[in-house]
Amino acid sequence: MSSTEPVVKQVQIGGLVVLKLIKHCEEDSGGPELVQGVLLGLVVGETLEITNCFPFPRTTENSDFDEVQYNEYQMDMMRSLRHVNIDHLHVGWYQSSNHGNFVNRAFLDSQFLYQSSIEESVVLIYDPLKTAQGCLSLKAYRLTPKMMSMYDSKHFTLETIKAEGLSFNDMYEEVPINIKNSPLSNMLLLKLKKENPVPEKVEYLNLSHSSSLERQLRLMMSSVDELTQESGKFVQYQRSAAKQHQSKLLYQQKRTVENAARAQRGEPPLPEEDFNKILRPIQQPARIDALLAAGQVSAYCDKVSSFSTQSLGRIFMAQAMDNKD
């Protein structure tokens, strides 16, 4: 998606790290709060190898765990890992997300800080609901150079977005993930499979997925409402800016007529005045929220399209089998 060559082209993560990440999300996801943690590893060429992870402490509204204590906690954990000769280099973070609902300002702020200090860092997004259905949902993302440049300038006006050539499709990019196990782990898995074979489950034509699809559609409707509100704010700004521009033209015409009349009477012209001092310029609303809402709607549309395609395929297959019987 970016015009320049990416720093990291592939993420390689150990199977044990994936299990630790899933275990953390399953144990601490007791409410609507997000589950987050730190990724540790190293960079080998154009591959980011993730070899370990540890969770952030779970906090509540009444807890006094501030940012300084967060940093001290991370430093203590990495220092302890270094003492036992485990990879302790910070290479990113991970977060749980239901139905891909992660495109927001908090996500951008966190990833921008990580990529600003650690250029190769990534964020892993884990979807526990989709994983519970039997399909591991783990994706790696990075902010594009265009987004990093605009976020660094803190100018989210329409002119800046046009100058950068940025759209909601260019905010972040997905990095391919390769899950790798050690030979000993593979041997253990083969042994366990032979000793305790997994029973076959015939659920290929299971049609009871309407609740999940309904949840995704409701989330998409919420994002569409947010995008509509942001569009309404910008339309209101354009109307106010056009009205102020019209007032400025009328003021300049009035001044021109007054100066012409004063010139006929032999009087000096009126001094030039700064129009911005008479009427304060209207501040353009930041367009970053509209970009985020559009990006979230696009992500929901992709998920709903993929989910609906699979569901329709199962429906047609079930109907064909029913007609055959």
C-alpha positions, -999 to +999 in steps of 0.1 A: +000+000+000+029+023+006+050+038-022+083+031-004+099-002+003+086-016+037+110-022+065+094-055+075+080-078+049+071-108+070+064-116+107+075-149+120+060-159+153+065-190+174+036-213+181+042-210+219+039-172+217+005-176+199-007-199+227+005-175+254-013-146+236-045-167+232-044-178+269-040-142+280-070-130+259-091-159+271-084-155+308-085-117+310-113-109+286-140-108+313-156-075+300-156-050+272-121-038+280-093-046+256-066-071+264-031-058+255+005-069+259+041-065+247+058-084+219+095-093+222+119-106+196+144-095+170+148-084+134+165-107+109+168-091+075+133-082+064+117-106+088+105-097+123+108-127+146+085-127+176+099-150+202+081-140+234+053-119+249+039-108+282+006-091+291-001-056+304-016-057+339-053-054+340-066-021+354-099-008+366-114+026+369-105+027+406-069+016+402-041+041+404-018+023+378-005+053+358+018+056+328+049+058+348+041+025+366+033+009+332+068+019+319+084+006+351+065-027+348+077-032+312+113-024+321+112-048+351+097-076+329+123-071+301+151-070+327+139-102+343+138-119+309+173-107+301+186-123+333+173-157+322+188-153+287+154-148+269+150-124+240+140-091+256+140-066+227+108-047+223+093-052+188+056-043+192+024-050+210-007-070+207-044-064+213-077-083+212-105-071+190-140-085+184-151-085+148-121-063+137-133-033+157-098-018+163-095+012+139-096+042+162-075+070+176-061+049+205-049+023+180-032+050+158-017+068+188-002+036+202+012+023+169+026+058+160+045+059+193+058+024+187+069+030+151+084+064+160+107+048+186+111+013+170+109+015+132+103-023+127+075-026+153+041-042+145+008-047+162-009-081+163-047-080+163-063-111+177-101-119+173-112-143+200-147-147+186-136-158+152-110-180+167-136-197+189-154-208+157-123-229+147-103-204+126-074-186+141-077-149+135-043-132+141-031-104+118-002-080+119-004-043+109+019-013+105+012+023+098+021+034+063+048+060+057+021+085+045+002+080+077+033+084+098+042+116+080+008+131+084+004+120+120+038+135+129+028+169+115-005+168+135-022+186+106-053+166+097-069+192+073-084+183+039-055+201+022-029+181+041-047+148+033-048+157-004-012+167-005-002+134+011-025+115-013-039+097+017-071+077+018-087+053+043-071+024+024-036+039+029-036+044+067-022+010+077-009-021+059-011-058+067+021-078+071+021-115+063+024-138+094+042-171+094+037-193+125+067-216+131+071-244+156+103-261+166+110-297+154+104-310+190+070-293+191+061-308+158+071-343+170+050-338+202+020-327+182+023-357+159+026-380+189-004-365+206-025-367+174-018-405+172-025-411+208-056-389+210-070-385+175-093-355+171-129-366+163-141-355+130-168-328+132-192-326+103-202-289+106-194-278+071-231-270+064-238-254+097-262-225+090-265-210+125-243-180+121-270-153+119-261-138+154-225-132+143-236-116+111-261-095+129-234-083+153-211-073+124-239-054+107-247-035+139-211-025+143-210-014+107-241+007+111-225+024+141-194+032+121-216+045+092-234+068+117-201+081+130-189+087+094-222+106+087-217+128+117-181+136+106-194+144+071-221+166+086-195+186+106-174+192+075-205+203+055-214+227+083-178+241+082-180+246+044-213+265+048-199+287+076-166+293+056-186+303+025-208+326+045-178+343+061-161+346+027-192+364+014-191+387+044-155+395+036-163+404+000-192+427+011-169+443+036-142+449+010-168+463-015-181+487+012-146+499+020-139+505-017-170+526-021-162+546+011-126+553-001-139+564-035-163+588-018-135+601+005-113+606-026-139+627-043-141+649-012-103+652-010-101+632+022-074+605+028-086+568+024-094+547+054-066+526+068-064+490+058-077+466+085-071+429+090-103+412+083-093+383+105-093+407+135-129+416+127-142+381+122-122+352+136-114+325+110-134+294+113-113+264+124-115+235+099-125+202+117-099+175+118-105+149+091-086+121+108-118+109+126-136+107+092-107+087+078-108+063+107-146+058+104-143+052+067-115+027+073-135+009+099-166+007+076-143-007+048-130-034+072-165-043+083-176-045+046-147-069+038-156-091+068-193-091+060-187-099+024-164-128+032-187-141+059-218-138+036-201-155+007-193-185+029-228-186+044-245-183+010-223-211-003-234-233+026-271-224+020-269-233-017-251-266-010-277-275+017-305-266-007-290-288-034-286-317-011-322-313+002-335-313-034-315-344-042-330-362-013 
